[in-house]
Amino acid sequence: MAKKQETAFVCTDCGADFTKWLGQCSACKEWNTVKEVRLGRSSPRQAGGYSGKQSSVQLLSEVDRSRAERLSTGIVEFNRVLGQGIVCGSVVLIGGAPGAGKSTLLLQALANSAANGVPVLYVSGEESPQQIAERADRLGLPGANIKMLAETSVETICTIMDQEKPQIVVIDSIQVVHTKASESAPGSISQVRESAATLTHYAKATGTSIFMVGHVTKDQTLAGPMTLSHIVDAQVVLSSTDDARYRILRADKNRFGSVGELGFFAMTDRGLKEVKNPSAMFLSRSGAPASGSAVTVIWEGTRPLLVEIQALVTESQSGNPRRLAVGIDQNRIAMLLAVLAKHGGLATASDEVYVNVVGGIRVDETSSDLAAMVGIVSSLQNRVIPQDSLFFGEIGLNGEIRPVANGEARLKEAAKHGFKRAVIPKANAPQQPIEGLKIEAVESLVQALEVLY
């Protein structure tokens, strides 16, 4: 009797698996996304594990601590996000919306690497070699040393990589390749998982660095099973800002560098160009000062970044005032409004409050509390904040201003951009004065408001 085919029920949005079909995924709460898939058998390449050799027990003190060799992409911002270069044998998953510039960025990186004598291979399953060659011509990239392959079979790709022995390989994209280890259609949950696992095993066994391009879902998250994120060494996403000219490359996972590191690019007719001064990109303020606008310094990855936070407080026309935040946690804004009413004596219960981080960037750290609070007070009282003033600090529930990390580096970044005054936590006050910057160190919300006005 033939062996019964094993199946699983997997959500096509988040990758969660279940023992039976469900109308609604209990993990992501989406309807009609649970599909039945056939489970494929493990391929010979996967049977030995990811290391490519038999493992053995050893003492932690005996482990080789030499740093992995890194290859430069020739793009400083790309290197920064990856952790100062490409680690040999690493697997990087890069995602983004259609037209974000994923293929353009990788083609530029391959051209720079090939120019330095690094053997590279571009595997395309979506575009023809002619289309990629036309893009390279349009971008002004030399294609003499970039090898092309139009193929979707993982086994064939691995065979050709064995013959060509490239150091850097781009798979465009992981959703269109397929492996014999799974009988499902290309792009299905099991196919994406098995294909990524096979390519990852090859990278670890041979020391080849592989970039896999991934599609995104309607909520801008990487498509495919959740295990895909666990398989790869790094996961980066290229997204647009409110200004369509700019792109932000963010590392959501990185085993060889900082998580949350950002790289900034401008989209031009010659491809993606690095933005040397990203703070200026988010501080394109109008000439006339207005109430509700405050500037803060956030810490992204390994560097400070100046951003503008705007607040609007207006009288509610209904019995249920709205609280809306874009680019910042809405629950935190609600908490700051409660602290302002309790310890600042300024109630906003009957007002609608809107808070926005200019430029489309997302602020996740608490150092922006003081700037958001100052912006809300400025709009509430219709009083203008001087444009050369800067604010950062975490606000506690008792109205205290708590210190944040890397305070002196934030202040130096502000002074470099011409700011003259900084209201900061007392614990972050530098021991040595910073030229051109007046420091106002405060301990409580009341003191901050007194210094402000």
Secondary structure, DSSP 8 states (H G I E B T S, - for coil): ------EEEEETTT--EESS--SB-TTT--BS-EEEEE-----HHHHT-SSSS------GGGS------EE--S-HHHHHHHTSSEETT-EEEEEE-TTSSHHHHHHHHHHHHHHTT--EEEEESSS-HHHHHHHHHHHT---TTEEEEE--BHHHHHHHHHHH--SEEEEE-TTT-B-TT--S-TTSHHHHHHHHHHHHHHHHHHT-EEEEEE-B-TTS-B-S-THHHHHSSEEEEEEE-SSTTEEEEEEEEETTS-TT-EEEEEEETTEEEE-S-HHHHH----SS--BTEEEEEEEETTEEEEEEEEEEEEE-SSSS--EEEESS-HHHHHHHHHHHHHHS----TTEEEEEEETTS----SGGGHHHHHHHHHHHHHT-B--TTEEE--EE-TTSBEE--TTHHHHHHHHHHTT--EEEEEGGG--SS--TT-EEEEESBHHHHHHHH-
